[in-house]
Amino acid sequence: MSVNFAIQRTAFLSGTNALLTLAALTLLAACQRADEASAPEIRPVRAITIESRAANGMVSLTGVVQAQTEINESFRIDGRLVERTVDIGDSVKPGQLIARLDPQNEESSLQAARAQLAAARAQLVEARSNHARMRELVAEDAVSRASFDQAVAVLKTTESQVEAVQSQVSLAENRLSYTRLMANVAGVVTARGPEPGEVVSAGRMIVQVAREGARDAVFDVPGRIKDIAPKNPEITVALADDPRVTAAGRVREVAPRADPVTGTFAVRVRLIDPPAAMRLGSTVTGKMQLPEALAIEVPASALVRADGQTAVWVVDPASSAVALRSVELGATNAKAVQVTKGLNPGDVVVTAGAQALRPGQKVRLPEARS
């Protein structure tokens, strides 16, 4: 019996040791996996070291060709629109029919006014006859002076009534003519308003007409460029689709207030003898020479958006970790973007791989360059 107890004890100890060994191995493997999972990811990126250099002073902005004057054609009276004879892109001439309102009410009002005028004229004929008869009778002392004065007063009253009703007829005729909308200027339709069948109010835009003649190139210009630009700069405007098509331009108008959304200022540049290819609505680029100054430039690939602002990833040389830094931009060209605020010489900025980074992430710089 003691022998069996010893054998059972030995087997129990052996099983316990096996379980302990298995648990140790499992714990070791888990620790190894935890160490592997907690190892920080080091992402390879490309970067440049910021240096100040002389900017070439050339700024290029994108804009659109617009007419110097755009007119909103609208009716003078309310009514139901029954016809619009032009559409976007159509050319119009002065006096051309653009749209019509339902004329039924105005025609009825005109008929009523003309009927009142006929009645007033009949009363005027009777008053004139009575006045002429009373004038002869009063000369013969056949009637009293008071009767003659009364005839004179009736004549003047009827004459006034005829004039008043004639004015009403003229107003009714004008309102009837207002149901037909005619073009005031020659130009091209650039926008349209309500569709036939809608009830429109007086003054509501039916079509917008860009007047023929002078054209502008309109650009959204950042405030910094507006502030440092010369007073009367020479601007070269070219078609975006065909840069060989160019025209000279002069600043004609600068918006006094910045756009509340973009923070830019609308600048209208008058095109001098623009070629026919620069049609209304064409996309153009405008180039202007700015005074040379020291500037910081980064590739466009370095820019990211964070919380609605433009930013770049800056690398900490000591820890190789990246952090976002907001920047303000200036002029742009085909190769780089000028940074007016947010960077200093010596900063290391990520130029490739920026879209996949997160704050505090470690990076490896295989070929940092300036």
ABEGO torsion letter per residue (X at the ends): XAAAAAAAAAAAAAAAAAAAAAAAAAAAAAAAAAAAAABBBBBBBBBBBBBBBBBAGBBBBBBBBBBABBBBBBBABBEBBABBABBBGBBBBBGBBABBBBAAAAAAAAAAAAAAAAAAAAAAAAAAAAAAAAAAAAAAGABBAAAAAAAAAAAAAAAAAAAAAAAAAAAAAAAAAAABBBBABBEBBABBBBBBGBBBBBGBBABBBBBBEBBBBBBBBBAAAAAABBABBBBBBBBAABAABBBBBBBABBBABBBAAAGBBBBBBBBBGBBAABBBGBBBBBBBBBBBBBBBBBBAAABBBBGGBBBBBBBBAAAGBBBBBBBBBBBBBAABBBBABGBBBGBBBBABGAAABBBGBBBBBABBBX
